[in-house]
């Protein structure tokens, strides 16, 4: 899939059904921070040096053996994308919100056609290699991210110290440079009001809990990102294994909370789920907050088999479809908040009726657009 198609299709590989523990774990991500030895960190790069980094990365990825091993990677400078298109990449979790801050010149994104691999070039580090997969699949993400890392390191000289490991612009990434995270749907723990206690316990274990789009974002739709906080002095396998074990514990706690709710508050829970399902099916105006809340209830209903005949993956797809930049991109013109609310409701209704929205059905992207 070409990048322009990725920008108009709400589906991604990380949304697919069948991932391990998929009723609770939406996706897994492994991200590697890497910097080139001969250049200053990105915040100190001169314009010509930033261009040299882009050129070196592109040459490394274009080698036939890399393409054969990893598949086709599309390289796109941020300046070649409109502001709306850049925000779509954030909404699909392919780049970070921080990547869009500041001047887009000297930055690029690399995305594999199936969207499991994306690389931010000249974000906080020269390279941020990311692998994203459905369900609890941290080991598989690590193996793929490692393969991309090895392929690049064959021609790129990384900043590395025998004592400290991989060097990074941020001290918290020094060492392995590895950040692993799982996106988890935890409506049971939220409804039973133990989520704050759980988050506090995770922080004491060296983990951090963030919102839907990472640091500084809120946990919309009962979605939380749980990730490791420390990389220095830790081996990659240790980080992956520890987070996997803790994620499994969280999965167990969430399932218990859901079953308790269903057992003790069955009528109220089912009423809430079906009301939300009705809103999604019939509403003519739907703001972002109500959409996320209703989609969260729908996902819970599907996981508990209260609602049937819909795949879990449709919820992740609709969460992306209903985001501001994606709506503007599909409309092909700037939309005010009221217009977005109308279009959001329409597209969700149509998708739940089995109609596809995405590549081939969009308008032309514009260069402006309020995505707040």
Helices and strands as residue ranges (DSSP letters): H 3-6, G 13-15, E 25-34, G 42-44, H 47-61, H 64-70, E 73-77, G 78-80, H 83-91, G 97-100, E 108-112, E 117-121, E 127-134, H 138-153, E 160-161, E 165-166, G 171-173, E 178-185, H 187-191, H 195-204, E 207-210, G 220-222, E 223-228, H 236-264, H 266-282, H 288-303, H 313-321, H 324-331, H 337-352
